[in-house]
Amino acid sequence: MPAYAQQHFGGCWNAPTTSKPLERSLSRVDLLVLDDWGPEPLNVDRRRDLLEIVEDRYDARSILITSQVPIENWYDIIGNPTFADFSNRIVHNAYRIELSGVSLRKMKAESAVNSPSSL
C-alpha cells in the first residue's frame, strides 16, 4: 500500500494522517487489497487511519487481507485493545483461507539448487 499511495496519491499514506482524497478513493473501490499485512506494529496514526478505512467499508465494500501473521497475533500488531476491535469487524463476516504446507518459494529454491544445470 505505501508504494501505491506514494505513486498515486503523493505519499499520503506516509503523512501523519490519511488525506481525505485518499480516504475517498479507498472508499470507492469495490475491493481493497491489503497485501502482506502486519509485518510490523502500527503507530498511532496508521492505527487510526486503518480503523477509519475499515469502518467506512464495513458492510458496504470488500477488503481482502493477505498476511503471514496469524489472526490471533493481530492484536499485538495493532497495539491497542480498543483499536484491535477492527479485527473483530473484519473476522466476523470473513471467509478465511488458511494455507499450510511447504512454501512455494522454498520448493522453487530447493529445486533450483538441486537441478542438473546448477551443478
N, CA and C atoms as an extended XYZ file, in Angstrom:
357
Properties=species:S:1:pos:R:3:atomname:S:1:resname:S:1:resid:I:1 pbc="F F F"
N         0.804       -1.203        0.000 N   MET     1
C         0.000        0.000        0.000 CA  MET     1
C         0.843        1.261        0.000 C   MET     1
N         1.914        1.373        0.793 N   PRO     2
C         2.663        2.616        0.785 CA  PRO     2
C         3.208        2.978       -0.594 C   PRO     2
N         3.714        2.011       -1.358 N   ALA     3
C         4.239        2.320       -2.692 CA  ALA     3
C         3.123        2.807       -3.601 C   ALA     3
N         1.952        2.185       -3.522 N   TYR     4
C         0.809        2.606       -4.330 CA  TYR     4
C         0.392        4.019       -3.947 C   TYR     4
N         0.306        4.271       -2.656 N   ALA     5
C        -0.077        5.611       -2.200 CA  ALA     5
C         0.961        6.635       -2.631 C   ALA     5
N         2.219        6.278       -2.538 N   GLN     6
C         3.288        7.176       -2.954 CA  GLN     6
C         3.136        7.539       -4.425 C   GLN     6
N         2.876        6.533       -5.252 N   GLN     7
C         2.782        6.746       -6.691 CA  GLN     7
C         1.497        7.485       -7.073 C   GLN     7
N         0.374        7.092       -6.504 N   HIS     8
C        -0.908        7.611       -6.961 CA  HIS     8
C        -1.484        8.743       -6.127 C   HIS     8
N        -1.028        8.878       -4.891 N   PHE     9
C        -1.612        9.889       -4.021 CA  PHE     9
C        -0.547       10.780       -3.397 C   PHE     9
N         0.634       10.811       -3.973 N   GLY    10
C         1.674       11.701       -3.467 CA  GLY    10
C         2.169       11.350       -2.080 C   GLY    10
N         2.123       10.080       -1.724 N   GLY    11
C         2.650        9.651       -0.440 CA  GLY    11
C         1.749        9.931        0.738 C   GLY    11
N         0.452       10.093        0.500 N   CYS    12
C        -0.468       10.429        1.586 CA  CYS    12
C        -0.431        9.406        2.710 C   CYS    12
N        -0.206        8.137        2.375 N   TRP    13
C        -0.211        7.100        3.406 CA  TRP    13
C         0.911        7.335        4.417 C   TRP    13
N         2.001        7.939        3.967 N   ASN    14
C         3.121        8.175        4.865 CA  ASN    14
C         2.987        9.486        5.640 C   ASN    14
N         1.985       10.281        5.310 N   ALA    15
C         1.748       11.516        6.036 CA  ALA    15
C         1.244       11.182        7.435 C   ALA    15
N         1.264       12.160        8.365 N   PRO    16
C         0.816       11.870        9.736 CA  PRO    16
C        -0.591       11.298        9.809 C   PRO    16
N        -1.490       11.758        8.959 N   THR    17
C        -2.827       11.184        8.903 CA  THR    17
C        -3.219       11.021        7.446 C   THR    17
N        -4.105       10.104        7.189 N   THR    18
C        -4.539        9.843        5.828 CA  THR    18
C        -5.299       11.046        5.302 C   THR    18
N        -5.007       11.433        4.064 N   SER    19
C        -5.684       12.583        3.485 CA  SER    19
C        -7.097       12.219        3.076 C   SER    19
N        -7.957       13.215        3.013 N   LYS    20
C        -9.345       12.999        2.605 CA  LYS    20
C        -9.439       12.468        1.172 C   LYS    20
N        -8.635       12.971        0.199 N   PRO    21
C        -8.723       12.387       -1.152 CA  PRO    21
C        -8.387       10.896       -1.162 C   PRO    21
N        -7.401       10.499       -0.380 N   LEU    22
C        -7.053        9.082       -0.316 CA  LEU    22
C        -8.178        8.288        0.324 C   LEU    22
N        -8.735        8.782        1.414 N   GLU    23
C        -9.854        8.086        2.064 CA  GLU    23
C       -11.032        7.935        1.114 C   GLU    23
N       -11.355        8.991        0.380 N   ARG    24
C       -12.470        8.920       -0.573 CA  ARG    24
C       -12.177        7.909       -1.670 C   ARG    24
N       -10.948        7.895       -2.156 N   SER    25
C       -10.583        6.939       -3.207 CA  SER    25
C       -10.685        5.511       -2.699 C   SER    25
N       -10.210        5.278       -1.491 N   LEU    26
C       -10.267        3.933       -0.920 CA  LEU    26
C       -11.701        3.502       -0.651 C   LEU    26
N       -12.563        4.442       -0.306 N   SER    27
C       -13.948        4.081       -0.012 CA  SER    27
C       -14.745        3.772       -1.276 C   SER    27
N       -14.262        4.199       -2.441 N   ARG    28
C       -14.996        3.976       -3.689 CA  ARG    28
C       -14.657        2.661       -4.380 C   ARG    28
N       -13.516        2.093       -4.113 N   VAL    29
C       -13.156        0.850       -4.795 CA  VAL    29
C       -13.980       -0.293       -4.218 C   VAL    29
N       -14.396       -1.217       -5.086 N   ASP    30
C       -15.220       -2.342       -4.628 CA  ASP    30
C       -14.438       -3.316       -3.761 C   ASP    30
N       -13.155       -3.487       -4.079 N   LEU    31
C       -12.316       -4.415       -3.325 CA  LEU    31
C       -11.011       -3.735       -2.967 C   LEU    31
N       -10.756       -3.594       -1.683 N   LEU    32
C        -9.495       -3.041       -1.193 CA  LEU    32
C        -8.613       -4.216       -0.779 C   LEU    32
N        -7.405       -4.285       -1.315 N   VAL    33
C        -6.489       -5.382       -1.007 CA  VAL    33
C        -5.377       -4.857       -0.102 C   VAL    33
N        -5.269       -5.445        1.071 N   LEU    34
C        -4.159       -5.168        1.976 CA  LEU    34
C        -3.238       -6.381        1.895 C   LEU    34
N        -2.203       -6.259        1.099 N   ASP    35
C        -1.322       -7.382        0.818 CA  ASP    35
C        -0.166       -7.409        1.814 C   ASP    35
N         0.128       -8.585        2.335 N   ASP    36
C         1.213       -8.801        3.289 CA  ASP    36
C         1.056       -7.891        4.506 C   ASP    36
N        -0.150       -7.894        5.062 N   TRP    37
C        -0.459       -7.030        6.189 CA  TRP    37
C         0.179       -7.535        7.464 C   TRP    37
N         0.700       -6.625        8.257 N   GLY    38
C         1.104       -6.936        9.610 CA  GLY    38
C         2.530       -7.337        9.873 C   GLY    38
N         3.479       -7.046        9.000 N   PRO    39
C         4.840       -7.454        9.355 CA  PRO    39
C         5.455       -6.604       10.467 C   PRO    39
N         4.874       -5.438       10.755 N   GLU    40
C         5.402       -4.586       11.823 CA  GLU    40
C         4.244       -3.902       12.552 C   GLU    40
N         4.447       -3.555       13.820 N   PRO    41
C         3.376       -2.906       14.589 CA  PRO    41
C         2.973       -1.560       13.974 C   PRO    41
N         1.712       -1.187       14.166 N   LEU    42
C         1.201        0.087       13.660 CA  LEU    42
C         1.483        1.200       14.660 C   LEU    42
N         1.825        2.385       14.138 N   ASN    43
C         1.944        3.531       15.032 CA  ASN    43
C         0.549        4.119       15.250 C   ASN    43
N         0.431        5.118       16.076 N   VAL    44
C        -0.862        5.687       16.452 CA  VAL    44
C        -1.622        6.190       15.227 C   VAL    44
N        -0.949        6.913       14.331 N   ASP    45
C        -1.616        7.485       13.165 CA  ASP    45
C        -2.108        6.413       12.197 C   ASP    45
N        -1.267        5.438       11.922 N   ARG    46
C        -1.690        4.378       10.995 CA  ARG    46
C        -2.800        3.522       11.589 C   ARG    46
N        -2.760        3.333       12.898 N   ARG    47
C        -3.813        2.568       13.571 CA  ARG    47
C        -5.159        3.283       13.408 C   ARG    47
N        -5.167        4.582       13.636 N   ARG    48
C        -6.393        5.372       13.485 CA  ARG    48
C        -6.869        5.370       12.026 C   ARG    48
N        -5.937        5.532       11.081 N   ASP    49
C        -6.289        5.527        9.655 CA  ASP    49
C        -6.912        4.198        9.256 C   ASP    49
N        -6.304        3.115        9.712 N   LEU    50
C        -6.822        1.796        9.361 CA  LEU    50
C        -8.220        1.596        9.930 C   LEU    50
N        -8.434        2.013       11.160 N   LEU    51
C        -9.764        1.891       11.767 CA  LEU    51
C       -10.797        2.678       10.962 C   LEU    51
N       -10.457        3.882       10.546 N   GLU    52
C       -11.387        4.691        9.753 CA  GLU    52
C       -11.704        4.023        8.418 C   GLU    52
N       -10.694        3.474        7.780 N   ILE    53
C       -10.899        2.807        6.487 CA  ILE    53
C       -11.810        1.602        6.662 C   ILE    53
N       -11.549        0.793        7.689 N   VAL    54
C       -12.372       -0.395        7.929 CA  VAL    54
C       -13.798        0.007        8.282 C   VAL    54
N       -13.964        1.017        9.121 N   GLU    55
C       -15.320        1.472        9.481 CA  GLU    55
C       -16.086        1.966        8.259 C   GLU    55
N       -15.410        2.715        7.379 N   ASP    56
C       -16.073        3.229        6.173 CA  ASP    56
C       -16.521        2.108        5.245 C   ASP    56
N       -15.787        1.014        5.229 N   ARG    57
C       -16.063       -0.063        4.296 CA  ARG    57
C       -16.954       -1.157        4.892 C   ARG    57
N       -17.117       -1.175        6.202 N   TYR    58
C       -17.843       -2.249        6.879 CA  TYR    58
C       -19.263       -2.378        6.336 C   TYR    58
N       -19.635       -3.571        5.931 N   ASP    59
C       -20.950       -3.889        5.363 CA  ASP    59
C       -21.270       -3.117        4.085 C   ASP    59
N       -20.262       -2.493        3.466 N   ALA    60
C       -20.505       -1.734        2.245 CA  ALA    60
C       -19.605       -2.194        1.099 C   ALA    60
N       -18.358       -2.428        1.377 N   ARG    61
C       -17.383       -2.821        0.367 CA  ARG    61
C       -16.490       -3.926        0.938 C   ARG    61
N       -15.788       -4.600        0.055 N   SER    62
C       -14.972       -5.743        0.468 CA  SER    62
C       -13.526       -5.354        0.743 C   SER    62
N       -12.916       -6.109        1.660 N   ILE    63
C       -11.488       -5.983        1.961 CA  ILE    63
C       -10.891       -7.381        1.883 C   ILE    63
N        -9.807       -7.506        1.154 N   LEU    64
C        -9.060       -8.760        1.072 CA  LEU    64
C        -7.731       -8.520        1.772 C   LEU    64
N        -7.451       -9.337        2.769 N   ILE    65
C        -6.215       -9.177        3.533 CA  ILE    65
C        -5.384      -10.436        3.389 C   ILE    65
N        -4.138      -10.259        2.967 N   THR    66
C        -3.192      -11.368        2.981 CA  THR    66
C        -2.171      -11.056        4.064 C   THR    66
N        -1.811      -12.063        4.818 N   SER    67
C        -0.875      -11.849        5.912 CA  SER    67
C        -0.187      -13.158        6.259 C   SER    67
N         1.066      -13.054        6.620 N   GLN    68
C         1.777      -14.216        7.133 CA  GLN    68
C         1.619      -14.316        8.646 C   GLN    68
N         1.011      -13.285        9.223 N   VAL    69
C         0.808      -13.223       10.667 CA  VAL    69
C        -0.531      -13.877       11.010 C   VAL    69
N        -0.548      -14.855       11.909 N   PRO    70
C        -1.825      -15.462       12.312 CA  PRO    70
C        -2.759      -14.414       12.921 C   PRO    70
N        -4.046      -14.579       12.690 N   ILE    71
C        -5.036      -13.609       13.159 CA  ILE    71
C        -4.940      -13.402       14.670 C   ILE    71
N        -4.658      -14.452       15.417 N   GLU    72
C        -4.579      -14.301       16.868 CA  GLU    72
C        -3.429      -13.370       17.291 C   GLU    72
N        -2.492      -13.058       16.399 N   ASN    73
C        -1.394      -12.135       16.711 CA  ASN    73
C        -1.667      -10.707       16.222 C   ASN    73
N        -2.780      -10.469       15.572 N   TRP    74
C        -3.088       -9.137       15.048 CA  TRP    74
C        -3.227       -8.115       16.163 C   TRP    74
N        -3.732       -8.523       17.325 N   TYR    75
C        -3.871       -7.581       18.438 CA  TYR    75
C        -2.523       -6.974       18.813 C   TYR    75
N        -1.468       -7.783       18.789 N   ASP    76
C        -0.131       -7.277       19.109 CA  ASP    76
C         0.341       -6.265       18.066 C   ASP    76
N         0.023       -6.509       16.806 N   ILE    77
C         0.439       -5.600       15.736 CA  ILE    77
C        -0.311       -4.282       15.830 C   ILE    77
N        -1.593       -4.363       16.137 N   ILE    78
C        -2.409       -3.150       16.249 CA  ILE    78
C        -1.959       -2.343       17.461 C   ILE    78
N        -1.635       -3.020       18.548 N   GLY    79
C        -1.011       -2.361       19.687 CA  GLY    79
C        -1.923       -1.596       20.622 C   GLY    79
N        -3.232       -1.703       20.467 N   ASN    80
C        -4.157       -1.006       21.352 CA  ASN    80
C        -5.446       -1.819       21.387 C   ASN    80
N        -5.855       -2.299       22.567 N   PRO    81
C        -7.047       -3.156       22.642 CA  PRO    81
C        -8.315       -2.511       22.092 C   PRO    81
N        -8.461       -1.199       22.259 N   THR    82
C        -9.647       -0.522       21.753 CA  THR    82
C        -9.672       -0.564       20.230 C   THR    82
N        -8.548       -0.249       19.614 N   PHE    83
C        -8.464       -0.262       18.164 CA  PHE    83
C        -8.414       -1.681       17.613 C   PHE    83
N        -8.044       -2.628       18.441 N   ALA    84
C        -7.988       -4.015       17.988 CA  ALA    84
C        -9.366       -4.547       17.625 C   ALA    84
N       -10.407       -3.848       18.056 N   ASP    85
C       -11.767       -4.228       17.675 CA  ASP    85
C       -11.958       -4.274       16.170 C   ASP    85
N       -11.134       -3.534       15.438 N   PHE    86
C       -11.267       -3.541       13.984 CA  PHE    86
C       -11.119       -4.954       13.434 C   PHE    86
N       -10.224       -5.747       14.026 N   SER    87
C       -10.046       -7.105       13.521 CA  SER    87
C       -11.291       -7.948       13.765 C   SER    87
N       -12.017       -7.666       14.852 N   ASN    88
C       -13.275       -8.372       15.082 CA  ASN    88
C       -14.278       -8.048       13.981 C   ASN    88
N       -14.306       -6.800       13.548 N   ARG    89
C       -15.214       -6.405       12.472 CA  ARG    89
C       -14.868       -7.106       11.170 C   ARG    89
N       -13.599       -7.278       10.926 N   ILE    90
C       -13.174       -7.949        9.695 CA  ILE    90
C       -13.433       -9.448        9.790 C   ILE    90
N       -13.007      -10.057       10.870 N   VAL    91
C       -13.086      -11.509       11.010 CA  VAL    91
C       -14.531      -11.986       11.157 C   VAL    91
N       -15.403      -11.165       11.730 N   HIS    92
C       -16.792      -11.549       11.987 CA  HIS    92
C       -17.521      -12.000       10.717 C   HIS    92
N       -17.374      -11.286        9.631 N   ASN    93
C       -18.065      -11.615        8.374 CA  ASN    93
C       -17.112      -12.143        7.313 C   ASN    93
N       -15.997      -12.688        7.724 N   ALA    94
C       -14.940      -13.048        6.774 CA  ALA    94
C       -15.033      -14.496        6.296 C   ALA    94
N       -14.521      -14.689        5.115 N   TYR    95
C       -14.195      -16.024        4.622 CA  TYR    95
C       -12.698      -16.164        4.839 C   TYR    95
N       -12.312      -17.134        5.641 N   ARG    96
C       -10.890      -17.315        5.943 CA  ARG    96
C       -10.343      -18.496        5.179 C   ARG    96
N        -9.203      -18.279        4.583 N   ILE    97
C        -8.480      -19.349        3.898 CA  ILE    97
C        -7.086      -19.389        4.521 C   ILE    97
N        -6.838      -20.412        5.284 N   GLU    98
C        -5.536      -20.555        5.923 CA  GLU    98
C        -4.749      -21.626        5.178 C   GLU    98
N        -3.581      -21.254        4.740 N   LEU    99
C        -2.730      -22.167        3.983 CA  LEU    99
C        -1.733      -22.837        4.917 C   LEU    99
N        -1.413      -24.058        4.599 N   SER   100
C        -0.384      -24.757        5.353 CA  SER   100
C         0.464      -25.548        4.364 C   SER   100
N         1.571      -26.028        4.845 N   GLY   101
C         2.439      -26.797        3.975 CA  GLY   101
C         3.710      -26.035        3.665 C   GLY   101
N         4.463      -26.605        2.760 N   VAL   102
C         5.750      -26.026        2.384 CA  VAL   102
C         5.513      -24.826        1.466 C   VAL   102
N         6.272      -23.791        1.688 N   SER   103
C         6.196      -22.583        0.879 CA  SER   103
C         6.607      -22.888       -0.559 C   SER   103
N         5.866      -22.337       -1.510 N   LEU   104
C         6.201      -22.497       -2.922 CA  LEU   104
C         7.571      -21.904       -3.217 C   LEU   104
N         7.893      -20.789       -2.602 N   ARG   105
C         9.213      -20.167       -2.787 CA  ARG   105
C        10.318      -21.108       -2.322 C   ARG   105
N        10.091      -21.747       -1.181 N   LYS   106
C        11.093      -22.664       -0.651 CA  LYS   106
C        11.275      -23.858       -1.590 C   LYS   106
N        10.150      -24.387       -2.106 N   MET   107
C        10.237      -25.521       -3.033 CA  MET   107
C        10.994      -25.137       -4.301 C   MET   107
N        10.724      -23.952       -4.850 N   LYS   108
C        11.407      -23.493       -6.057 CA  LYS   108
C        12.895      -23.290       -5.803 C   LYS   108
N        13.232      -22.741       -4.642 N   ALA   109
C        14.636      -22.519       -4.308 CA  ALA   109
C        15.382      -23.843       -4.182 C   ALA   109
N        14.759      -24.820       -3.512 N   GLU   110
C        15.388      -26.136       -3.377 CA  GLU   110
C        15.522      -26.820       -4.728 C   GLU   110
N        14.516      -26.663       -5.574 N   SER   111
C        14.547      -27.240       -6.908 CA  SER   111
C        15.676      -26.639       -7.741 C   SER   111
N        15.876      -25.342       -7.631 N   ALA   112
C        16.929      -24.667       -8.391 CA  ALA   112
C        18.308      -25.124       -7.930 C   ALA   112
N        18.460      -25.326       -6.628 N   VAL   113
C        19.748      -25.768       -6.087 CA  VAL   113
C        20.059      -27.192       -6.520 C   VAL   113
N        19.034      -28.040       -6.580 N   ASN   114
C        19.227      -29.461       -6.912 CA  ASN   114
C        19.128      -29.768       -8.397 C   ASN   114
N        18.867      -28.788       -9.224 N   SER   115
C        18.728      -29.069      -10.662 CA  SER   115
C        20.095      -29.332      -11.289 C   SER   115
N        20.135      -30.175      -12.359 N   PRO   116
C        21.415      -30.512      -13.018 CA  PRO   116
C        22.138      -29.273      -13.555 C   PRO   116
N        21.416      -28.259      -13.978 N   SER   117
C        22.070      -27.085      -14.543 CA  SER   117
C        22.799      -26.259      -13.493 C   SER   117
N        22.487      -26.446      -12.218 N   SER   118
C        23.168      -25.684      -11.164 CA  SER   118
C        24.394      -26.409      -10.639 C   SER   118
N        24.633      -27.612      -11.106 N   LEU   119
C        25.801      -28.375      -10.603 CA  LEU   119
C        27.022      -28.120      -11.392 C   LEU   119
